[in-house]
Amino acid sequence: MKSALKSVLKRGALVTASTALALTGMITGAGSAAAATGPGGATNIRGVDPGDTDRMIERLCSQETSLTGVYGALNVDTGEFKTQDEYLRDVFGLWKPAGPWELFRGWCGYAEASSWSIKGDTVRTSRWIGNKGSEGDKETFVSGYSTKTFAKKSVGGEISFSLAKSIFSGSVGGSAGYEWGWEKESRFETRSEKSIPPCRQVAVTWTPYQRVVRVNPIFYVEDYEWNKGDGDRTVHSWRDRGYNTIYSYGYYIDGVSDKLLPNGQPDGREDKVEEKLDPSTCTS
């Protein structure tokens, strides 16, 4: 089981390249920590280890992955995190543990945590057609819509579209397997006759039904090092606690996509909306 998970995380790490950031992320909090064992069998370190562990995992796993993994340094007294480049520049010119700074190397992956359905934002899908007369009228409305796909992070602001696509298309961390399709674009155009009351304007709206799939970035520990004054020591679990894979409960990535019906059409609800016109512009 350990070797299989390690293999998945190594494959996932190879696609975590530094690319142009394309999608806006969330800035909301995440609440209290969950139970210790979480997605992918990882252990939650939020509220256990010092510092902002959500941000630590986000920064650790946002690095470009080398052939030997990603590297990080944690000051266990203050909770400060540094990447390998920052540590070599700011703390010590060699990749060696020093004082309260403990060093680690490993691989990042993405484990599905949960999923749920929501209603997306309602959008107007036709032009407004007004009736300035004193009697009811009927008009043919042309309504069009195409499905939406996006991702957002709880910390870190933005996520590259290439990484989001690799996660939610199933090439990283396994397929989500729900009635949605990441980047499986579908569109429709409908024509329908609708009545327009006097001195009103009418339009057609669409409310998409969507699926959210949440993943937690997880870190597989390859090496963990420290030196308390009696020489370097290297272990192969997080802080020598016996667990090899960690995550921080408050750092997650949500993939959101419109649902598709079995025939491939977008799933949602069409509505007719009305607005009053200025009475001075209408026939009395």
C-alpha positions in Angstrom: 0.0 0.0 0.0 2.8 2.4 0.9 4.7 1.7 -2.3 1.5 2.2 -4.4 0.7 5.5 -2.8 4.3 6.6 -3.2 4.1 5.8 -6.9 0.9 7.8 -7.3 2.4 10.8 -5.5 5.6 10.7 -7.6 3.6 10.6 -10.8 1.5 13.5 -9.6 4.5 15.5 -8.6 5.9 15.4 -12.2 2.9 17.5 -13.5 3.2 20.1 -10.7 5.1 22.6 -12.9 5.3 26.3 -12.4 2.9 27.8 -15.0 1.0 31.0 -15.5 -1.6 31.4 -12.8 -5.0 31.6 -14.4 -7.8 31.0 -11.9 -8.8 33.1 -9.0 -8.9 31.3 -5.6 -10.8 31.6 -2.4 -9.8 33.5 0.7 -12.2 31.9 3.1 -11.1 30.0 6.2 -11.4 26.4 6.9 -12.8 26.0 10.4 -11.4 23.6 13.0 -9.2 20.7 12.3 -10.7 17.4 11.3 -9.8 13.9 12.6 -6.1 13.0 12.3 -6.4 10.5 9.4 -7.8 12.0 6.3 -7.8 11.7 2.5 -5.3 9.2 1.1 -4.6 8.0 4.6 -2.7 11.2 5.3 -2.4 12.6 8.9 -3.6 16.1 9.6 -1.0 18.4 11.1 -3.1 21.5 11.4 -3.3 22.6 15.0 -0.6 20.0 15.9 2.6 21.5 14.5 3.6 25.1 14.9 3.0 27.8 12.3 0.5 28.1 9.5 0.5 24.5 8.2 -2.1 25.3 5.5 0.3 27.9 4.0 3.3 25.6 4.5 1.8 22.7 2.5 0.6 25.2 -0.1 4.1 26.7 -0.5 5.8 23.3 -0.3 3.7 21.8 -3.0 3.7 24.8 -5.3 7.4 24.4 -5.9 8.6 23.0 -9.2 9.4 19.3 -8.5 12.9 18.0 -9.2 13.7 14.4 -10.0 14.3 13.9 -6.2 11.1 15.6 -5.0 10.3 18.9 -3.3 12.2 20.2 -0.3 11.2 22.3 2.8 12.5 23.6 6.1 10.5 24.1 9.3 11.6 26.1 12.3 10.0 24.0 15.1 10.3 26.9 17.6 8.6 29.6 15.6 6.6 27.7 12.9 8.4 29.5 10.1 8.6 27.6 6.8 11.2 28.1 4.1 11.7 26.5 0.7 15.1 25.0 0.0 16.2 28.1 -1.9 15.1 30.4 0.9 16.8 28.2 3.5 20.1 28.2 1.7 19.9 31.9 1.2 18.6 33.0 4.6 19.7 30.4 7.2 22.5 28.2 6.2 24.5 27.9 3.0 24.3 24.1 3.1 21.3 21.8 3.0 21.9 20.7 6.6 19.7 21.0 9.7 20.7 23.8 12.0 19.3 24.6 15.5 15.5 24.6 15.4 15.4 24.2 11.6 14.4 20.7 10.5 14.6 19.7 6.9 12.4 17.4 4.8 12.1 16.0 1.3 9.3 14.1 -0.4 6.5 14.2 -3.0 3.2 16.0 -3.3 -0.1 14.5 -4.5 -3.8 15.2 -4.4 -6.4 13.0 -2.5 -10.1 13.4 -3.0 -11.7 14.4 0.3 -15.4 15.0 -0.5 -18.0 16.0 -3.1 -21.4 17.6 -3.2 -23.9 19.2 -5.6 -24.8 22.9 -5.8 -26.8 25.3 -7.8 -24.6 27.6 -9.8 -25.1 31.3 -10.4 -28.2 32.2 -12.5 -27.3 33.8 -15.7 -29.4 35.5 -18.4 -29.3 33.5 -21.6 -31.4 35.6 -23.9 -31.9 39.3 -24.8 -34.6 41.3 -23.1 -37.7 41.8 -25.2 -40.1 44.5 -24.1 -43.8 45.1 -24.6 -44.7 48.8 -24.5 -48.3 48.2 -25.5 -51.5 48.0 -23.5 -52.2 44.3 -24.2 -50.3 41.1 -23.7 -47.9 40.0 -26.5 -46.0 36.8 -27.4 -42.4 36.6 -28.7 -40.0 33.8 -29.6 -36.9 33.8 -27.4 -33.5 32.4 -28.4 -31.6 31.2 -25.4 -28.0 29.9 -25.4 -25.6 28.5 -22.7 -22.3 26.7 -22.6 -21.0 24.7 -19.5 -18.5 26.2 -17.1 -15.4 24.6 -15.4 -13.2 26.2 -12.8 -11.1 25.6 -9.7 -10.3 27.5 -6.5 -7.9 27.2 -3.5 -8.5 27.9 0.1 -5.1 29.5 0.5 -2.5 30.8 -1.9 -4.9 32.8 -4.1 -4.7 31.2 -7.5 -4.2 27.8 -9.1 -2.7 27.2 -12.5 -5.3 25.8 -15.0 -2.9 23.1 -16.1 -2.6 21.8 -12.6 -6.4 22.0 -12.0 -7.0 20.1 -15.2 -4.6 17.4 -14.3 -6.1 16.9 -10.9 -9.8 16.9 -11.9 -9.5 15.1 -15.2 -8.2 12.1 -13.2 -4.5 12.0 -14.3 -3.5 13.0 -10.7 -5.0 11.3 -7.7 -7.5 9.2 -9.6 -10.7 10.0 -11.4 -13.5 11.9 -9.6 -16.0 9.7 -11.2 -19.1 11.9 -10.9 -21.8 13.1 -13.3 -19.6 16.0 -14.4 -16.9 16.5 -16.9 -13.8 18.6 -16.4 -13.5 20.6 -19.6 -16.1 18.5 -21.3 -17.8 21.5 -22.8 -21.4 21.3 -23.8 -23.7 24.0 -25.1 -27.3 24.4 -26.1 -29.5 26.9 -28.0 -33.3 26.8 -27.5 -36.2 28.7 -29.1 -39.4 29.1 -27.1 -42.5 31.3 -27.3 -43.2 33.3 -24.2 -45.9 35.8 -23.2 -45.0 39.4 -22.3 -47.5 41.3 -20.2 -48.2 45.0 -21.0 -45.5 47.4 -20.0 -43.1 44.6 -19.1 -39.8 43.2 -20.5 -39.0 39.5 -20.4 -35.8 37.5 -20.6 -34.8 33.8 -20.2 -32.3 32.7 -17.5 -30.5 29.5 -16.8 -29.4 28.1 -13.4 -26.8 25.3 -13.9 -26.6 22.3 -11.6 -23.0 21.8 -10.6 -20.8 19.3 -8.8 -18.0 20.3 -6.5 -15.1 17.8 -5.9 -12.7 18.8 -3.1 -9.1 17.5 -2.9 -6.5 17.9 -0.2 -2.9 18.3 -1.3 -0.9 15.7 0.6 2.8 15.3 1.2 4.6 11.9 1.3 7.7 12.1 3.5 10.9 10.6 1.9 13.4 12.0 4.4 13.1 14.1 7.6 16.3 15.5 9.3 17.3 17.4 12.4 20.3 18.2 14.6 19.8 18.9 18.3 23.6 19.4 18.8 24.5 15.7 18.8 24.8 15.2 15.1 22.4 14.9 12.1 19.6 12.4 12.3 17.5 11.3 9.4 14.2 9.4 9.6 11.5 8.6 7.1 8.3 9.8 8.7 7.0 13.3 9.7 9.0 14.4 12.7 9.7 10.8 13.5 6.0 10.2 14.5 5.5 7.2 12.4 3.2 8.6 9.7 4.6 9.0 6.2 1.9 11.1 4.6 0.7 14.5 5.9 -1.9 17.1 5.0 -3.2 20.3 6.5 -7.0 20.3 6.9 -7.5 23.9 6.0 -5.7 23.7 2.6 -7.9 22.3 -0.1 -8.6 22.7 -3.8 -12.2 22.7 -5.1 -13.0 21.7 -8.7 -16.4 22.9 -9.9 -18.1 21.9 -13.1 -21.6 22.0 -14.5 -23.3 18.6 -14.5 -24.2 16.9 -17.7 -27.3 14.8 -18.5 -26.9 11.3 -19.9 -27.4 12.8 -23.4 -24.5 15.2 -22.9 -26.6 18.3 -22.5 -26.1 20.7 -19.5 -28.2 20.0 -16.5 -30.1 22.9 -15.0 -33.3 25.0 -14.9 -34.6 27.5 -17.3 -36.8 30.4 -16.0 -38.6 33.4 -17.4 -38.0 36.7 -15.7 -39.9 39.9 -15.9 -39.2 43.6 -15.2 -41.4 46.6 -15.2 -40.9 49.2 -17.9 -41.1 53.0 -17.3 -44.9 53.6 -17.6 -44.2 56.9 -19.4 -42.7 54.9 -22.3 -45.7 52.6 -22.6 -49.1 53.0 -24.3 -51.8 53.7 -21.8 
